[in-house]
Amino acid sequence: MNIAVMTDSTAYLTPEQREAFDIYMIPLQVVFDDATYEEEVDITASEFYEKVKQGKSLPKTSQPVVGKVIELLEELSKTYDAVISVHLSSGISGTYQSMIAADDMVEGIDVHAYDSELSCMAQGYYALEAARMAKEGASVEQILTRLDEMKETMVAYFIVDDLSNLQRGGRLNGAQALIGSLLQVKPVLHFENKIIVPFEKIRTKKKAISRIKALFAEQASSGAKMKACFIHANRPEEADSLRQELAAEYPNVEVDVSYFGPVIGTHLGEGAIGLAWYKV
């Protein structure tokens, strides 16, 4: 069986990664007052953060255009028997459900939507693994089983500088956001039951990062082979410094750097930093 692998733009895989692994990408959209942009196509992360600084209001986000999804699936049906499509958490976006619906709209290809239950590079890890296995001739069932195995150890924590974006975008309970802003805390957030919730309230960003690193150490110190990634919202130098520190301390871990692009950056805001990891 010839299997295609697809993901949406919030995995923030680089063009080089997508090309190397033949991963197809469906862009989500970010909407400013004057224009709509497909992230990773019409606007880069750095361009987005600059545009936000210049704007007066917070942009909005939108899931992929259904017509373009159908068009891509119809094109893939000419070459592939099935597609595994990995998406950001169904708790914060309707993209996953839209992909399930698309399965009934296209003939000649079986669509297997996969809910990552989180986003960004943690989501990207699933797509990369699925693509690797597809290239090696694995079946749909084998790939989906492996993704479920990865989910057992996949973890992502993140910190935002300002909770108001998450509150206004409806991704965080308003009372939680108010408490955080009043106390000037930097809460560690994570995904629980597919939605974003506070994990712990911590007073400073420095201490919050230390807490995330301590949570990581609980697994990494065992010597198990792992992959990890620092994810940043327009803070590449900070993320790379953290990457170097972690890589030096844990030779058993492959540590990368990725970013919060326009859609996720709209909700987290500039300056956010996260760490995702799983056992290989």
C-alpha positions in Angstrom: 0.0 0.0 0.0 1.3 3.4 -0.9 0.8 5.8 2.1 1.0 9.6 2.1 1.7 11.5 5.3 0.2 14.9 5.9 0.1 17.4 8.7 -1.2 20.9 9.2 1.0 24.0 9.4 1.0 24.1 13.2 3.5 21.3 13.3 6.0 24.0 12.1 8.1 21.5 10.3 10.7 23.2 8.1 10.4 23.1 4.3 13.5 20.9 4.3 12.0 18.4 6.7 8.8 18.2 4.7 10.7 17.7 1.5 13.1 15.1 2.9 10.3 13.0 4.3 7.7 13.7 1.6 5.3 15.3 4.1 2.3 17.2 2.7 1.2 20.3 4.6 -2.2 22.0 5.0 -1.9 25.6 6.1 -4.1 27.2 8.8 -4.8 30.9 8.5 -4.1 34.0 10.5 -6.5 36.9 9.9 -5.5 40.6 10.5 -7.9 43.4 9.9 -6.7 44.0 6.4 -5.8 40.6 5.1 -5.8 36.8 5.6 -2.6 34.8 5.4 -1.9 31.1 5.2 0.9 30.5 7.7 4.1 28.9 6.4 2.9 30.0 2.9 2.1 33.7 2.8 3.7 34.8 6.0 6.7 33.7 8.1 6.9 33.6 11.9 9.2 36.6 12.0 7.0 38.6 9.7 4.0 37.7 11.8 5.5 38.9 15.1 6.6 42.2 13.4 3.1 42.7 12.0 1.5 42.1 15.4 3.8 44.8 17.0 2.6 47.3 14.4 -1.1 46.3 14.7 -3.7 47.7 17.0 -5.7 44.5 17.6 -4.9 40.8 18.1 -5.3 38.8 14.9 -7.7 35.9 14.6 -7.0 32.4 13.5 -8.9 30.0 11.2 -8.6 26.4 10.2 -7.7 25.3 6.7 -9.9 26.1 3.7 -12.0 22.9 3.1 -11.8 23.3 -0.7 -8.0 23.3 -0.6 -8.0 20.2 1.6 -10.3 18.4 -0.8 -8.2 19.5 -3.7 -5.0 18.1 -2.1 -6.6 14.8 -1.2 -7.9 14.4 -4.8 -4.4 15.0 -6.1 -2.9 12.5 -3.6 -5.5 9.9 -4.6 -3.9 9.7 -8.0 -0.7 8.3 -6.4 -1.6 7.0 -2.9 -4.0 4.5 -1.5 -4.2 6.1 2.0 -3.1 9.2 3.9 -2.3 9.5 7.5 -2.9 13.2 8.5 -1.6 14.4 11.9 -3.3 17.5 13.4 -3.2 19.8 16.3 -5.3 19.0 19.3 -9.0 18.7 18.6 -9.6 20.5 21.9 -8.3 23.8 20.5 -9.2 23.5 16.8 -11.7 22.0 14.4 -9.0 20.9 11.9 -9.0 17.3 13.0 -12.7 17.0 12.7 -12.7 18.7 9.3 -10.2 16.1 8.1 -12.4 13.3 9.3 -15.3 14.9 7.3 -13.0 15.1 4.3 -12.7 11.4 4.2 -16.3 11.2 3.0 -15.8 13.8 0.3 -13.0 12.2 -1.6 -13.0 8.8 -3.4 -10.0 6.6 -4.1 -8.0 7.3 -1.0 -8.5 6.3 2.7 -8.0 9.2 5.1 -6.8 8.4 8.6 -6.8 11.6 10.7 -4.7 11.5 13.8 -5.3 13.8 16.8 -1.9 14.7 18.3 -3.7 16.1 21.3 -1.2 19.0 21.4 0.6 21.1 18.8 3.8 22.5 17.3 6.9 20.3 17.2 5.4 17.7 19.5 2.8 17.3 16.7 5.6 17.4 14.2 7.3 14.4 15.8 4.3 12.3 15.0 4.3 13.3 11.3 8.1 12.7 11.0 7.8 9.2 12.5 4.8 8.3 10.3 6.7 9.5 7.2 9.8 7.5 8.2 7.7 4.3 8.7 5.7 4.9 5.4 9.0 5.1 3.5 10.1 1.8 5.1 6.9 0.1 3.9 4.9 0.0 7.2 1.2 -0.5 7.0 -1.4 2.1 8.2 -2.1 0.0 11.3 1.6 -0.3 12.2 2.1 3.4 11.8 -1.0 4.3 13.9 0.1 1.8 16.6 3.5 3.4 16.8 2.0 6.9 17.1 -0.1 5.7 20.0 3.1 4.3 21.6 4.8 7.7 21.2 1.8 9.4 22.8 2.4 7.5 26.0 5.6 9.5 26.7 5.0 12.6 24.6 5.0 15.7 26.9 4.9 19.4 26.2 5.1 22.3 28.7 5.2 26.0 27.9 5.3 29.4 29.5 3.8 32.7 28.1 4.8 36.2 29.0 1.2 37.4 29.0 -1.9 35.3 29.5 -4.3 37.8 27.8 -3.8 36.4 24.3 -4.9 32.9 25.5 -7.8 34.4 27.4 -9.0 36.6 24.5 -8.6 33.7 22.0 -10.8 31.4 24.2 -7.9 28.9 24.8 -7.7 29.5 28.5 -10.3 30.1 31.2 -10.8 33.8 31.9 -10.5 33.5 35.6 -7.2 31.6 35.3 -5.9 34.4 33.1 -7.0 37.1 35.5 -5.4 35.4 38.5 -2.1 35.0 36.5 -2.0 38.7 35.4 -2.9 40.0 38.9 -0.2 38.1 40.6 2.4 38.6 37.8 3.1 34.9 37.7 4.5 32.9 34.8 2.4 29.7 34.9 3.7 26.5 33.4 1.0 25.4 31.0 0.4 22.0 29.3 -2.2 20.1 27.4 -4.6 18.0 29.5 -7.6 16.2 27.9 -6.7 18.0 24.7 -7.0 21.5 26.1 -4.5 24.0 27.5 -4.6 24.3 31.3 -2.2 25.6 34.0 0.2 23.0 35.4 1.8 25.1 38.1 1.9 28.8 38.9 5.4 30.1 39.2 6.5 33.7 40.0 9.2 34.3 37.4 10.0 33.1 33.9 13.5 32.0 35.0 12.0 29.8 37.7 9.3 28.5 35.3 12.0 27.4 32.8 13.9 25.7 35.6 10.7 23.8 36.6 10.2 22.6 33.1 13.8 21.4 32.9 13.4 19.6 36.2 10.3 17.8 34.9 12.4 16.9 31.8 15.2 15.6 34.0 12.9 13.2 35.7 12.8 11.1 32.5 16.1 12.1 30.8 18.3 11.2 33.8 17.3 7.6 33.4 19.6 7.5 30.3 16.7 6.5 28.0 17.1 7.6 24.4 14.9 10.6 23.8 14.1 13.4 21.5 13.4 16.9 22.8 12.8 20.4 21.3 12.8 23.9 22.7 10.0 25.9 21.0 10.1 29.7 21.0 7.9 32.7 20.0 10.5 35.0 18.3 13.2 34.2 20.8 15.7 32.0 18.7 18.8 32.9 20.7 17.2 32.0 24.0 15.9 28.7 22.6 19.3 27.8 21.2 21.1 28.6 24.4 18.7 26.3 26.3 19.2 23.6 23.6 22.9 23.7 24.0 22.7 23.5 27.8 20.3 20.5 27.6 22.3 18.7 24.9 25.5 19.0 26.9 23.9 17.6 30.1 22.1 14.7 28.4 24.0 13.0 25.7 21.2 10.4 25.4 18.8 13.1 24.1 18.6 14.6 20.6 17.7 18.2 21.2 16.3 20.5 18.5 14.9 24.0 18.3 11.5 24.9 16.7 9.1 27.8 16.9 5.6 29.0 17.6 4.4 30.2 14.2 1.6 32.7 13.4 -1.5 30.6 14.4 -0.1 29.3 17.7 1.8 32.5 18.3 -1.5 34.5 18.1 -2.7 32.7 21.2 0.6 32.5 23.2 2.1 35.8 22.3 5.7 36.8 21.6 8.3 35.6 24.2 6.6 32.3 24.9 9.0 29.3 25.3 8.2 25.6 25.5 9.8 22.2 25.8 8.5 19.0 24.2 9.9 15.6 24.5 9.3 11.8 24.2 11.1 8.6 24.6 12.3 7.1 21.3 
